């Protein structure tokens, strides 16, 4: 079985984004460990983060593939949607996501939970989602310039469970908050404010987020990149252009 780096290298090629040749040995040094490291966001069931999903070289190649589509020519074009037949690089990216889940050692083909010495480990992605075909058939690519983000939302119900988000170029903090309506309220200076705790998740370049179950349906996610809102470990992140790729599966209508 090919690991996820090899799958992506096949589609993106061996050359750098500026077209210059480089030493294959140097490229290998840029490729991260083929065994992805997954982090479970413990406060939110079904939310997983793989920070080392793409090496710097593969990030550069993926950015080039996205920009070469010509979707973002012009200042007013910052989002592109594709349904059904996805670009070759997006299909390979989907395959790489599946490989990363399998290599993450949290799932098996027949089980949604893996038992080891009496301990039940949560799965990265339920088997009915992991083995569906295609894994994804809808893509959104977004370009965010400094200060631009996205408001709190739950993805539309027209899409099935199981959503993947790949982050490129600039780090950012994505905040998750419960989607239930009518939450607890607090009164301050005679005004009601909804009591809503937000869970911050740092998305570094080349990272992958998987959302399923509660994370997909019961939690909103948002990115506020206005000055003063992108804080991590007490320091504000320096904002540059950020590209995100979201992969989803359309719900079948009977």
HELIX and SHEET records of a PDB file:
HELIX    1   1 UNK A    4  UNK A   12  1                                   9    
HELIX    2   2 UNK A   24  UNK A   30  1                                   7    
HELIX    3   3 UNK A   56  UNK A   67  1                                  12    
HELIX    4   4 UNK A   88  UNK A  103  1                                  16    
HELIX    5   5 UNK A  127  UNK A  130  1                                   4    
HELIX    6   6 UNK A  214  UNK A  217  1                                   4    
SHEET    1   A 7 UNK A  38  UNK A  40  0                                        
SHEET    2   A 7 UNK A  47  UNK A  50 -1                                        
SHEET    3   A 7 UNK A 208  UNK A 211 -1                                        
SHEET    4   A 7 UNK A 163  UNK A 168 -1                                        
SHEET    5   A 7 UNK A 242  UNK A 248 -1                                        
SHEET    6   A 7 UNK A 138  UNK A 144 -1                                        
SHEET    7   A 7 UNK A  79  UNK A  83 -1                                        
SHEET    1   B 2 UNK A 114  UNK A 116  0                                        
SHEET    2   B 2 UNK A 119  UNK A 121 -1                                        
SHEET    1   C 4 UNK A 150  UNK A 153  0                                        
SHEET    2   C 4 UNK A 219  UNK A 223 -1                                        
SHEET    3   C 4 UNK A 172  UNK A 178 -1                                        
SHEET    4   C 4 UNK A 198  UNK A 203 -1                                        
SHEET    1   D 2 UNK A 185  UNK A 188  0                                        
SHEET    2   D 2 UNK A 191  UNK A 194 -1                                        
SHEET    1   E 2 UNK A 231  UNK A 232  0                                        
SHEET    2   E 2 UNK A 235  UNK A 236 -1                                        
END                                                                             
